[in-house]
Amino acid sequence: MLYEFLYPYHVDFSFLNIFRYITFRTIYGGLTAFLICFIFGPFVIRKLTKMQIGQIIQTDGPKSHLGKQGTPTMGGILILFSIFMTTLIWGNLGNHYVNIILLTLLLFGFIGFFDDYIMQVKKRNMGFTAKGKFLLQVLFGLFISWLIYKCPDFDSSLTIPFFKDISPDLGLWYIPFACFVIVGTSNAVNLTDGLDGLAIGPYIVASVTYMFFAYVAGHMQIAEYLHVRHILSAGEISVICGILAGAGLGFLWFNAHPAQIFMGDSGSLPLGAILGTVAVITKQELLLIVVGGLFVMEALSVILQVSYFKLTKGKRIFRMAPLHHHFELKGWHESKVIIRFWIISITLALISLSTLKIR
């Protein structure tokens, strides 16, 4: 909004030329998103507490979690509000990728919000059925993938990390592949959101990592130098990634142990979907396995646990899934699990960034 309103006047007022720079809008977009969460956080916490929208703790989980019972949840609405408003302020709304990301936020935000609303406000045991939620995610994921596929500067080739000359063209098959990335990331972030700050910390790290990838992909000279596919309109996505990181930091202020608020499905599902969408747009889809390696580990632990339990009729690989609960039941303090998982995510992010030179 500021970009579109003020930048046209740069001919008359040269200082307005600063709005042309993606780096400037990325920094101030991140700061704005942080401040929105920071300022409105206490208000949202009070409102959710007054409405008695509190976390429901399963009795079969770690006993240390019982103290979290009643902690305000659905805090994802604070993050989404911050991202949406900040994008309107600092983003280039004429960029088709920006609009696709905003649409992803709204569609997957609807799934998460409705699911939380039924459980927390209507006080039913479950929101969507598991099949119903997954089907809606797939439908929305296919729609978003199709929109990306139809963008004029987008191609359906697949980037293979560490190999600059291997790039198979998937054609129309790219749409279901992209849908898999978006929906898979959405659910992986959702599964990781089980401890105070556990999901939002690595999410901030992943957002900053993709901020660099987006900037490189959108800059012709740098992309050519690093042998990265140049995507004309992708540079603007670095502004969005800065906003994601800023909103994440603002939420972490209240979500850090001991958490005053949880994001719920209202936050984890759309945040994961947005990260998957950014990975697809920047043509770093497969690298998301490394950037978001922590989310992948958490999701795989659930898949392996459920599959092994069914095959062996009751035996388990882990003491409990997702993986963070396994370490809790081994005696690790919650803070130790969180910080060590953050360290893992930072390490994986650095490895991912190294692929810009190792090709």
N, C-alpha and C positions, 0 to 999 in steps of 0.2 A: 504494500500500500504506500509506504513512504517512498519506496523506489519508484513506483509508477507515478506518484504525485509530484515528487520533488525533482527527480532526475531530468525531466524535460526542460527544467529551468536552468540547467547548468550552463547554457549558452550565455545567459544574462548574469548568473551568479556562479562564478567558476568554482567556489568552494563546494557547491553541490555535486561536483564531479566525483566526489568521494563515494557517493552511493553507487557508482558504477563498479567499484571494486568488490569482488566476492569476499575477499579476506576481511574487509571492514564489516560487511553485513553478517558474515559468519560469527565474528567476535561479538558484535553487539546484539545479534540474534540470540546467541548463547546466554549473554548476560541478561537480556530481557526475559528469556524463558526462566532463568534461575530466579529472578526477582519476582516474577508472577507467582511461581510456586512458593517462594519464601514469604511473600506478603499475604497471599490468600490461604496458605497452609493452615494456620491456626483457626481461621474461620471455617474451613472445610471440616477440620477435626471436630470443632464444637458442634457443627450442624449434624454430622454423622453420629456423634455421640448422643445428641438430643433425640435423633430419630431412632436410636438404638440399633444402628446398623453395625453390628460387631462381628468379629471373626468367630466362626464356629470351629472348635477344635475337636478332631476325632479322638475318641478315647483309646483307639488302638495304636495311636502314634506315640512318640517319645513323651514321657511323663513331664519333662521340663517345659513342654509346650502348653500345659494346662493353664499356666499363668497368663497366657496370651488371650484366653477366652474373653470375648467382649471388646477387644481392641478394635477401634473403628476400621472398617474395610471399605472397599469401593473407592479408595484413594486414587485410582486410575483416572477418575474424572478430572482431578486436579492436574495431572500430567497432560491429559489430552487437551484440556482447556488452554493450558500454557502453550503447548505446541501449536494448536490451531490459531490462537490469537497472535502469537509471535510470528508465525508464517505469514499471516495477513499483513503484519506490520513491515517485516524485513524481506520477505520473499518476493520473487518476481512471479506474479500470478499469471503472466503471459507465457510462462514456461510450462509445457504440457506435462513434464515429469513431476513438477511441483503439484500440479492439480491431481495427478494420479495418486501421489502420496497422501494428499489431503482426503481423497476419496477412500483410500485404503484405511486411513484413520477412522473415518465415519462408518464404513461398512463393518470392519472388525470390532470397532468400538461399540457398535450396536449389539453384536453378538455377546461381547463380554458384559456390557451394561445390563442387557436384558436377563442374562443368566444370573448375575449378581442380584438384580432387582427382585427376581422371583424368589431367590433363596433368602435374601436379607430383609426385604420389605414385606413380601407376601408370606414369609416364614414357612415356605415349603422346603422339603428335604432336598429337592433337586431343582435346577433350572431346566435348561434344555436336556433332553435325553442325550446320551453320548453320541448316538448315531445321528440325531437331529442336528446337534451342534457341528459335528464333523461334516455332514452333508452341506450345511450352510457355508461353512468355511471353504469347502471345495468349490462350491458355486461362485462365491465371491472371489476366490483365488483365480479361478478360470477367467472370470470377467476382467479382473485387474491384469492378468497375464496377456489377455487378448488386446487390451488397450495399449499395453507396452509394445506388444508385437506390431501393432498398427502405426506406431510413431514413425514419422518420416525418416529420422536419423538413426533408427535402431535396426540391427541385423540379428539374425537368428543363429549366428555362430556361437560356439561355446569356447570360453577361454579356459585353457588347461594351465594351472599354476606351474611355474618353473620352465614351461616350454613355450617359446614365442612363435614357433612355426607350426604348432599343432592346434588347429582350431576348426573342429568339425561343424558343419552347418546342419542344424537339426530341422530346419524348415518349419512346418506346422507343428511338429513334435515339440518345438520349443515351448509352446503354450502349456501343455500338461507338465512339462519339466519345470517351468517357472512356477506353476501352481504348486507343485510339490515343494519347491524351495520356500515359497511364501507360507503355505499352510504348515509345513514342517517346522519352520522357525517360530511361527506363532505358538504352536503347541509346546515346543522345546522351552521357550522362555516361560510359558505358563507352568510347566513342571518344575522349573528351577526356582520359582517364587515360593519358597517354603520356609525361609529363615529371614531374619531382619537384615535387609539390605543385600541379600545374596544375589538376587536377580538384577537389581538396578545398577549395582556396581559394575559387573561385567558388561552390562548393556551400555553404560557410559563409555567404557573402554572400546567396545565394538563400534559405537557411533563415531568416536574420534578417529578410529582406524579407517572407517569408510569415508570420513571427511577428507582424508588424504587421498584415497583412491578416486573419489569423485573429482577432486580438484585436478589431479593428474590427468584423468580421462577427459576432462573438459578443456584442458590447455593443450593446444596443438603442438607447440614446441616441446614441452616437457613430455607429452605422450610419445612423440616421435623419438625423443632421446632415450626414453626408457622402454621403447618397444611395447607400449601399451596402446590398445585400440582407442583411437580418439572418438569421443562421442560429443558432438557439437553442443548439445544442451545439458550435458551431465554436470558441468561445473557448478550449476546452480544448486545441485543436490548437496554440495558441501555446506551450503548455508543451512539446509534442512538438518544435516548431521550435527552441525554446531548447535542448532536449536534443540535437537534430541538430547545431546549431552548436557546442555544447560538445564533443561527441564528435569533430567535425571538427577543432576546435582541438587537442584532445589527440592526434589522429592526426597532424596537421600538424607537431607537435613532432618527430616521428621521420621524417616524410615530406618535410620541407623539404630543399632541395638542400644537400649531397649526401644523397640519401635513404638511410635505414637499412632501410626497409621499403616495399613497395608494397602497395596494397590488393587488386589483382587483380580478377577478376570477382566474387569473394566480397563485395567491397565496392561496386564501381561499379554493378553491376546492381540490387541492392536499394536502394541509396541513390537512384538515379535514379527507380526505381519509387515510392519513398516520396514524393519531391518531386512527382512527377506526381499521386499520390493526394492530397496536401495541396492542390495547385492545384485539383483537381476539387472537393474538399470545401468549400474556401473560395469557390468560384464565381469563381475568377480563372484559369480554364483558358487562355484566349487570351493573357492577360497573361504567361503563362509564356514565351511567345516572346520577350518583352522581358527579363523577370527572368533567364531562363536563356539569354539571347541568345548567350552564348559557346558554350554546348553546342549550340545550333542551328547556329551558324556551323561548328563542327567537323563536325557530322553532314552538313550540306549540302555541305561540301567533299568528303566521301567520296562522296556520291551523285553530285555533278557530275563528279568525277574518273572514277568507274567508268562512268557513262553516256557521257561524252565519249570515253573510251578505247574503248568498244565501238562507238560510232557512227563514229569516225574510224579504227578499226582500228589503234590503237596510239599516238595522239597524247594529250598530257596538258595539262590547264589549269594545274595546280600541279606544282611539282617533285616533290612527294610529298604524299599525304594520309594522315591528317587534317592540317588547316591548320597546326598547330604545327610539323610536320616541314618544311613548305614554307619557313617562316621560318628554321628551323635550317639548311637547305641553302642559304639565301641568305647565310648567314654570321652570323646573330644568335647570340649566346651563349645557352645554355639559360636562364640566370637572367633575361636580358633578355626572352625570350619569355614566361616565366612571369609576371614582374612586370607587363609591359604587358598581358597578358591579364587579370590581376587588376584592373588599372585599368579596363579595358573593362567587366568584370563589375560593378564598383562604380558606374560611370557609368550603366550600364543599370538597375541597382537603384534609383538615385535618380530616374531618369526614370519608372520603374514606380511608385514611391511618390507621385510628383507626380499620378498619375491619380486619387488619392483626392480631390483638390481640383478637377482639371480634368475636369468632367463637364457 
